[in-house]
Amino acid sequence: MTARLTKIIPVVLFLIIAVVLWVGLGGDPKRIPSVLVGKPAPEFNLAGIKDLNVPGLTTADLKGDVTLVNIWASWCVPCREEQPLLLALAKRTDMRLVGINNKDDAANAREFLSTMGNPFAAIGADPAGRTTIDFGTYGVPESFLIDAQGIIRFKVIGGLTAEMVNNELPKQIELAKTALK
């Protein structure tokens, strides 16, 4: 009986570990839940990017309209890749697009926007990254959809994709609007 158990126990343990890893690694890494979804956006007051004719950004600016907050940096390759999508999103009338420039040099941020285009109605400069930490970010880019009451309703980790912009984001905007009613 003991010899039989010594053969079965390692197999059972292997199967348990395999199932745990399969379940844990099988999800979409962009779908990591955020503890802030359903809660108010963190308090912040960020000045604009120096010598850029775009206003800074505060928590109060996130109230009144459904707002997409995009956290970006000039040194971020995926930020460059998502910029055409952000330029298209800026034309939407059912939401406002703002940005938080994370741990960036003002000259580099201005150059990025002049080269790639500026889709943002307001941009807060966060050179130390404190506000982005308060948002619970993992890195850049990340985006947060905030309802008109200032409540975070949806989070995207990583760059936006055409599929996300065309399919998921419009649904989330509608949900953010109906959350107020």
LUMMAR-550738 format. One record per atom (N, C-alpha, C): residue number from 1; atom name; x, y negated, z negated. Coordinates in steps of 0.2 Angstrom, whole numbers, m for minus. Layout:
// residues N
NUM / CA / X / Y / Z
...
This chain:
// residues 181
1 / N / 4 / 6 / 0
1 / CA / 0 / 0 / 0
1 / C / 4 / m6 / 0
2 / N / 10 / m6 / m4
2 / CA / 14 / m12 / m4
2 / C / 18 / m13 / 2
3 / N / 20 / m8 / 6
3 / CA / 23 / m9 / 12
3 / C / 18 / m12 / 17
4 / N / 12 / m10 / 17
4 / CA / 7 / m13 / 21
4 / C / 6 / m20 / 20
5 / N / 6 / m22 / 14
5 / CA / 4 / m29 / 12
5 / C / 10 / m34 / 14
6 / N / 16 / m31 / 14
6 / CA / 22 / m35 / 16
6 / C / 22 / m36 / 24
7 / N / 19 / m32 / 27
7 / CA / 18 / m33 / 34
7 / C / 12 / m37 / 36
8 / N / 7 / m37 / 32
8 / CA / 1 / m41 / 34
8 / C / 1 / m48 / 32
9 / N / 4 / m49 / 26
9 / CA / 5 / m56 / 23
9 / C / 8 / m61 / 28
10 / N / 14 / m60 / 30
10 / CA / 17 / m64 / 35
10 / C / 13 / m66 / 41
11 / N / 10 / m61 / 44
11 / CA / 5 / m62 / 49
11 / C / m1 / m67 / 48
12 / N / m4 / m65 / 42
12 / CA / m9 / m70 / 40
12 / C / m7 / m77 / 39
13 / N / m1 / m78 / 35
13 / CA / 2 / m84 / 34
13 / C / 3 / m88 / 41
14 / N / 6 / m84 / 45
14 / CA / 8 / m87 / 52
14 / C / 1 / m89 / 55
15 / N / m4 / m85 / 55
15 / CA / m11 / m87 / 58
15 / C / m14 / m94 / 55
16 / N / m13 / m94 / 48
16 / CA / m16 / m100 / 45
16 / C / m12 / m106 / 47
17 / N / m5 / m106 / 47
17 / CA / m1 / m111 / 49
17 / C / m3 / m113 / 56
18 / N / m3 / m108 / 60
18 / CA / m5 / m110 / 68
18 / C / m11 / m113 / 68
19 / N / m16 / m111 / 65
19 / CA / m23 / m115 / 65
19 / C / m23 / m122 / 63
20 / N / m19 / m123 / 57
20 / CA / m19 / m129 / 54
20 / C / m15 / m134 / 59
21 / N / m10 / m132 / 62
21 / CA / m6 / m136 / 67
21 / C / m10 / m137 / 73
22 / N / m14 / m132 / 76
22 / CA / m18 / m133 / 82
22 / C / m23 / m138 / 80
23 / N / m26 / m138 / 75
23 / CA / m32 / m143 / 73
23 / C / m28 / m150 / 72
24 / N / m23 / m150 / 69
24 / CA / m20 / m157 / 67
24 / C / m17 / m160 / 73
25 / N / m14 / m156 / 78
25 / CA / m11 / m159 / 84
25 / C / m15 / m159 / 90
26 / N / m21 / m157 / 89
26 / CA / m25 / m156 / 95
26 / C / m29 / m163 / 96
27 / N / m29 / m168 / 92
27 / CA / m33 / m174 / 93
27 / C / m29 / m179 / 97
28 / N / m33 / m184 / 99
28 / CA / m30 / m190 / 103
28 / C / m27 / m194 / 98
29 / N / m20 / m196 / 99
29 / CA / m17 / m200 / 95
29 / C / m19 / m207 / 95
30 / N / m23 / m209 / 100
30 / CA / m26 / m216 / 100
30 / C / m32 / m216 / 96
31 / N / m34 / m211 / 94
31 / CA / m41 / m210 / 90
31 / C / m39 / m210 / 82
32 / N / m34 / m212 / 80
32 / CA / m32 / m212 / 73
32 / C / m37 / m216 / 69
33 / N / m41 / m214 / 64
33 / CA / m46 / m218 / 61
33 / C / m42 / m224 / 57
34 / N / m45 / m230 / 57
34 / CA / m42 / m235 / 54
34 / C / m47 / m236 / 47
35 / N / m44 / m237 / 42
35 / CA / m47 / m239 / 36
35 / C / m51 / m245 / 36
36 / N / m49 / m250 / 40
36 / CA / m51 / m256 / 41
36 / C / m58 / m257 / 45
37 / N / m59 / m252 / 49
37 / CA / m65 / m252 / 53
37 / C / m71 / m252 / 48
38 / N / m76 / m256 / 50
38 / CA / m81 / m257 / 45
38 / C / m80 / m262 / 40
39 / N / m74 / m265 / 39
39 / CA / m72 / m270 / 34
39 / C / m70 / m277 / 37
40 / N / m71 / m282 / 33
40 / CA / m69 / m288 / 36
40 / C / m62 / m289 / 38
41 / N / m60 / m293 / 44
41 / CA / m53 / m294 / 46
41 / C / m50 / m297 / 40
42 / N / m43 / m295 / 40
42 / CA / m39 / m298 / 34
42 / C / m39 / m306 / 35
43 / N / m38 / m309 / 29
43 / CA / m37 / m316 / 29
43 / C / m30 / m318 / 32
44 / N / m30 / m323 / 36
44 / CA / m23 / m325 / 39
44 / C / m24 / m332 / 42
45 / N / m19 / m336 / 43
45 / CA / m19 / m342 / 46
45 / C / m12 / m343 / 49
46 / N / m13 / m342 / 56
46 / CA / m6 / m342 / 60
46 / C / m6 / m348 / 65
47 / N / m1 / m351 / 65
47 / CA / 1 / m357 / 69
47 / C / 1 / m354 / 76
48 / N / 0 / m359 / 81
48 / CA / 1 / m357 / 88
48 / C / 8 / m356 / 90
49 / N / 10 / m353 / 96
49 / CA / 16 / m352 / 98
49 / C / 19 / m359 / 100
50 / N / 25 / m361 / 97
50 / CA / 28 / m368 / 98
50 / C / 28 / m369 / 106
51 / N / 26 / m376 / 107
51 / CA / 27 / m378 / 114
51 / C / 22 / m375 / 119
52 / N / 17 / m371 / 117
52 / CA / 12 / m368 / 121
52 / C / 6 / m371 / 120
53 / N / 2 / m373 / 125
53 / CA / m4 / m377 / 124
53 / C / m10 / m373 / 123
54 / N / m9 / m369 / 118
54 / CA / m15 / m364 / 116
54 / C / m15 / m365 / 108
55 / N / m21 / m365 / 105
55 / CA / m22 / m366 / 98
55 / C / m20 / m359 / 94
56 / N / m18 / m360 / 88
56 / CA / m16 / m355 / 84
56 / C / m23 / m351 / 82
57 / N / m22 / m346 / 77
57 / CA / m28 / m342 / 76
57 / C / m28 / m341 / 68
58 / N / m35 / m341 / 66
58 / CA / m36 / m340 / 59
58 / C / m42 / m335 / 58
59 / N / m43 / m332 / 52
59 / CA / m48 / m328 / 51
59 / C / m55 / m331 / 53
60 / N / m56 / m337 / 51
60 / CA / m62 / m341 / 52
60 / C / m63 / m341 / 60
61 / N / m58 / m341 / 64
61 / CA / m59 / m341 / 71
61 / C / m62 / m334 / 74
62 / N / m62 / m329 / 70
62 / CA / m65 / m323 / 72
62 / C / m72 / m322 / 71
63 / N / m75 / m327 / 68
63 / CA / m83 / m327 / 66
63 / C / m86 / m331 / 72
64 / N / m93 / m329 / 73
64 / CA / m97 / m332 / 78
64 / C / m98 / m329 / 84
65 / N / m93 / m326 / 87
65 / CA / m93 / m322 / 93
65 / C / m90 / m315 / 92
66 / N / m92 / m310 / 96
66 / CA / m88 / m304 / 96
66 / C / m81 / m306 / 99
67 / N / m76 / m303 / 96
67 / CA / m69 / m305 / 98
67 / C / m65 / m299 / 98
68 / N / m61 / m299 / 103
68 / CA / m56 / m294 / 104
68 / C / m49 / m297 / 102
69 / N / m46 / m294 / 97
69 / CA / m39 / m297 / 95
69 / C / m34 / m292 / 98
70 / N / m30 / m295 / 102
70 / CA / m24 / m290 / 105
70 / C / m18 / m292 / 101
71 / N / m14 / m287 / 99
71 / CA / m8 / m289 / 95
71 / C / m2 / m287 / 100
72 / N / 2 / m291 / 102
72 / CA / 7 / m290 / 108
72 / C / 13 / m293 / 106
73 / N / 18 / m292 / 110
73 / CA / 25 / m295 / 110
73 / C / 28 / m295 / 117
74 / N / 32 / m300 / 118
74 / CA / 36 / m300 / 125
74 / C / 40 / m295 / 126
75 / N / 43 / m292 / 121
75 / CA / 48 / m286 / 122
75 / C / 45 / m279 / 122
76 / N / 38 / m279 / 122
76 / CA / 34 / m273 / 122
76 / C / 32 / m271 / 129
77 / N / 35 / m265 / 132
77 / CA / 34 / m263 / 139
77 / C / 26 / m261 / 140
78 / N / 23 / m258 / 135
78 / CA / 16 / m257 / 136
78 / C / 11 / m263 / 136
79 / N / 14 / m268 / 133
79 / CA / 10 / m275 / 133
79 / C / 10 / m278 / 140
80 / N / 16 / m277 / 144
80 / CA / 16 / m279 / 151
80 / C / 12 / m275 / 155
81 / N / 11 / m268 / 154
81 / CA / 7 / m264 / 158
81 / C / m1 / m266 / 157
82 / N / m3 / m268 / 151
82 / CA / m10 / m269 / 149
82 / C / m12 / m276 / 151
83 / N / m7 / m281 / 153
83 / CA / m8 / m288 / 154
83 / C / m13 / m289 / 159
84 / N / m13 / m285 / 165
84 / CA / m18 / m286 / 170
84 / C / m25 / m285 / 168
85 / N / m26 / m280 / 163
85 / CA / m32 / m278 / 161
85 / C / m35 / m284 / 156
86 / N / m30 / m286 / 152
86 / CA / m32 / m292 / 148
86 / C / m34 / m298 / 152
87 / N / m31 / m299 / 157
87 / CA / m33 / m305 / 161
87 / C / m40 / m304 / 164
88 / N / m42 / m298 / 166
88 / CA / m49 / m296 / 168
88 / C / m53 / m297 / 162
89 / N / m52 / m294 / 156
89 / CA / m56 / m295 / 150
89 / C / m57 / m302 / 148
90 / N / m53 / m307 / 150
90 / CA / m53 / m314 / 148
90 / C / m59 / m317 / 152
91 / N / m61 / m314 / 157
91 / CA / m67 / m317 / 161
91 / C / m74 / m314 / 159
92 / N / m74 / m310 / 154
92 / CA / m80 / m307 / 151
92 / C / m83 / m313 / 147
93 / N / m90 / m313 / 148
93 / CA / m94 / m318 / 144
93 / C / m97 / m315 / 138
94 / N / m96 / m309 / 137
94 / CA / m99 / m306 / 131
94 / C / m95 / m305 / 125
95 / N / m88 / m307 / 126
95 / CA / m83 / m307 / 120
95 / C / m78 / m312 / 121
96 / N / m74 / m314 / 116
96 / CA / m69 / m319 / 116
96 / C / m62 / m315 / 116
97 / N / m57 / m316 / 119
97 / CA / m51 / m313 / 119
97 / C / m46 / m318 / 116
98 / N / m43 / m315 / 110
98 / CA / m37 / m319 / 107
98 / C / m31 / m314 / 106
99 / N / m26 / m317 / 104
99 / CA / m20 / m313 / 103
99 / C / m16 / m315 / 97
100 / N / m12 / m310 / 94
100 / CA / m7 / m311 / 89
100 / C / m1 / m309 / 92
101 / N / 4 / m314 / 92
101 / CA / 11 / m312 / 95
101 / C / 15 / m310 / 89
102 / N / 17 / m304 / 89
102 / CA / 20 / m300 / 84
102 / C / 28 / m300 / 84
103 / N / 31 / m303 / 79
103 / CA / 39 / m302 / 79
103 / C / 42 / m304 / 85
104 / N / 41 / m310 / 88
104 / CA / 43 / m312 / 94
104 / C / 46 / m319 / 94
105 / N / 51 / m320 / 98
105 / CA / 54 / m327 / 99
105 / C / 49 / m331 / 103
106 / N / 48 / m337 / 101
106 / CA / 43 / m342 / 104
106 / C / 45 / m343 / 112
107 / N / 51 / m344 / 113
107 / CA / 53 / m345 / 120
107 / C / 52 / m339 / 125
108 / N / 53 / m333 / 122
108 / CA / 51 / m326 / 125
108 / C / 44 / m325 / 126
109 / N / 40 / m327 / 121
109 / CA / 33 / m327 / 122
109 / C / 30 / m331 / 127
110 / N / 33 / m338 / 127
110 / CA / 30 / m342 / 132
110 / C / 32 / m340 / 139
111 / N / 38 / m337 / 140
111 / CA / 40 / m335 / 147
111 / C / 36 / m329 / 149
112 / N / 35 / m324 / 144
112 / CA / 30 / m319 / 146
112 / C / 23 / m321 / 148
113 / N / 20 / m326 / 145
113 / CA / 14 / m328 / 147
113 / C / 14 / m332 / 153
114 / N / 19 / m336 / 155
114 / CA / 20 / m340 / 161
114 / C / 21 / m335 / 167
115 / N / 24 / m329 / 166
115 / CA / 26 / m324 / 171
115 / C / 20 / m320 / 172
116 / N / 17 / m317 / 166
116 / CA / 12 / m312 / 167
116 / C / 5 / m315 / 167
117 / N / 4 / m321 / 165
117 / CA / m3 / m324 / 164
117 / C / m5 / m324 / 157
118 / N / m9 / m329 / 155
118 / CA / m11 / m330 / 148
118 / C / m19 / m329 / 148
119 / N / m21 / m323 / 145
119 / CA / m28 / m322 / 145
119 / C / m31 / m324 / 139
120 / N / m27 / m327 / 134
120 / CA / m30 / m328 / 127
120 / C / m33 / m335 / 126
121 / N / m38 / m335 / 123
121 / CA / m41 / m342 / 121
121 / C / m38 / m345 / 115
122 / N / m34 / m341 / 111
122 / CA / m30 / m343 / 105
122 / C / m25 / m338 / 104
123 / N / m19 / m340 / 101
123 / CA / m14 / m335 / 100
123 / C / m11 / m338 / 93
124 / N / m11 / m333 / 89
124 / CA / m7 / m334 / 82
124 / C / 0 / m331 / 83
125 / N / 5 / m335 / 81
125 / CA / 12 / m332 / 81
125 / C / 13 / m329 / 74
126 / N / 15 / m323 / 74
126 / CA / 17 / m319 / 68
126 / C / 24 / m317 / 68
127 / N / 29 / m322 / 67
127 / CA / 36 / m320 / 68
127 / C / 38 / m315 / 63
128 / N / 35 / m315 / 57
128 / CA / 37 / m310 / 52
128 / C / 33 / m303 / 52
129 / N / 28 / m303 / 56
129 / CA / 24 / m297 / 56
129 / C / 19 / m296 / 50
130 / N / 18 / m301 / 46
130 / CA / 14 / m300 / 40
130 / C / 7 / m299 / 41
131 / N / 4 / m303 / 46
131 / CA / m3 / m302 / 48
131 / C / m4 / m295 / 51
132 / N / 0 / m293 / 55
132 / CA / m1 / m287 / 59
132 / C / 0 / m281 / 54
133 / N / 4 / m282 / 49
133 / CA / 4 / m277 / 44
133 / C / m3 / m277 / 40
134 / N / m6 / m283 / 39
134 / CA / m12 / m283 / 35
134 / C / m18 / m280 / 39
135 / N / m17 / m280 / 46
135 / CA / m22 / m277 / 50
135 / C / m21 / m269 / 51
136 / N / m15 / m267 / 48
136 / CA / m14 / m260 / 48
136 / C / m11 / m257 / 54
137 / N / m8 / m261 / 58
137 / CA / m5 / m259 / 64
137 / C / 1 / m254 / 64
138 / N / 1 / m250 / 69
138 / CA / 7 / m245 / 69
138 / C / 12 / m248 / 74
139 / N / 11 / m253 / 78
139 / CA / 15 / m255 / 82
139 / C / 12 / m260 / 87
140 / N / 15 / m261 / 93
140 / CA / 12 / m265 / 98
140 / C / 11 / m261 / 104
141 / N / 6 / m262 / 109
141 / CA / 0 / m266 / 107
141 / C / m5 / m262 / 103
142 / N / m9 / m266 / 100
142 / CA / m15 / m263 / 97
142 / C / m20 / m269 / 98
143 / N / m27 / m266 / 98
143 / CA / m32 / m271 / 99
143 / C / m38 / m269 / 94
144 / N / m41 / m275 / 91
144 / CA / m46 / m274 / 87
144 / C / m52 / m278 / 89
145 / N / m58 / m274 / 89
145 / CA / m64 / m278 / 91
145 / C / m68 / m280 / 85
146 / N / m69 / m286 / 84
146 / CA / m72 / m289 / 78
146 / C / m79 / m292 / 80
147 / N / m84 / m290 / 76
147 / CA / m91 / m293 / 77
147 / C / m91 / m300 / 75
148 / N / m97 / m303 / 76
148 / CA / m98 / m311 / 75
148 / C / m97 / m312 / 67
149 / N / m98 / m307 / 63
149 / CA / m98 / m308 / 56
149 / C / m90 / m308 / 53
150 / N / m86 / m306 / 58
150 / CA / m79 / m305 / 56
150 / C / m77 / m298 / 54
151 / N / m82 / m293 / 55
151 / CA / m81 / m286 / 53
151 / C / m77 / m282 / 59
152 / N / m72 / m279 / 57
152 / CA / m68 / m275 / 62
152 / C / m73 / m269 / 64
153 / N / m74 / m268 / 70
153 / CA / m79 / m263 / 73
153 / C / m76 / m257 / 76
154 / N / m70 / m259 / 79
154 / CA / m66 / m254 / 84
154 / C / m59 / m255 / 84
155 / N / m55 / m250 / 85
155 / CA / m48 / m251 / 85
155 / C / m45 / m247 / 91
156 / N / m40 / m250 / 94
156 / CA / m37 / m246 / 100
156 / C / m29 / m246 / 98
157 / N / m26 / m240 / 97
157 / CA / m19 / m240 / 96
157 / C / m16 / m239 / 103
158 / N / m11 / m243 / 104
158 / CA / m7 / m242 / 110
158 / C / m11 / m247 / 116
159 / N / m8 / m247 / 122
159 / CA / m11 / m251 / 127
159 / C / m18 / m249 / 129
160 / N / m21 / m254 / 131
160 / CA / m28 / m253 / 134
160 / C / m27 / m250 / 141
161 / N / m32 / m245 / 143
161 / CA / m32 / m242 / 149
161 / C / m38 / m245 / 153
162 / N / m37 / m243 / 160
162 / CA / m43 / m245 / 164
162 / C / m49 / m241 / 162
163 / N / m49 / m235 / 160
163 / CA / m54 / m231 / 158
163 / C / m57 / m234 / 151
164 / N / m53 / m236 / 147
164 / CA / m55 / m239 / 141
164 / C / m59 / m246 / 142
165 / N / m56 / m250 / 146
165 / CA / m59 / m256 / 148
165 / C / m66 / m256 / 151
166 / N / m66 / m251 / 156
166 / CA / m72 / m250 / 160
166 / C / m78 / m246 / 156
167 / N / m76 / m241 / 152
167 / CA / m81 / m237 / 149
167 / C / m82 / m238 / 142
168 / N / m77 / m237 / 138
168 / CA / m77 / m237 / 130
168 / C / m78 / m244 / 128
169 / N / m75 / m249 / 130
169 / CA / m75 / m256 / 127
169 / C / m82 / m259 / 128
170 / N / m85 / m258 / 134
170 / CA / m92 / m261 / 134
170 / C / m97 / m258 / 130
171 / N / m96 / m252 / 128
171 / CA / m100 / m248 / 123
171 / C / m99 / m251 / 116
172 / N / m93 / m252 / 115
172 / CA / m91 / m254 / 108
172 / C / m93 / m262 / 107
173 / N / m93 / m266 / 113
173 / CA / m95 / m273 / 112
173 / C / m103 / m273 / 111
174 / N / m106 / m268 / 114
174 / CA / m114 / m268 / 113
174 / C / m115 / m266 / 106
175 / N / m111 / m261 / 103
175 / CA / m112 / m259 / 96
175 / C / m111 / m264 / 92
176 / N / m105 / m268 / 93
176 / CA / m104 / m274 / 89
176 / C / m109 / m279 / 89
177 / N / m112 / m280 / 94
177 / CA / m118 / m285 / 95
177 / C / m124 / m282 / 91
178 / N / m125 / m276 / 91
178 / CA / m131 / m273 / 88
178 / C / m130 / m272 / 80
179 / N / m124 / m272 / 78
179 / CA / m122 / m271 / 71
179 / C / m125 / m277 / 67
180 / N / m126 / m283 / 71
180 / CA / m128 / m289 / 68
180 / C / m135 / m289 / 67
181 / N / m139 / m285 / 70
181 / CA / m146 / m286 / 70
181 / C / m149 / m282 / 64
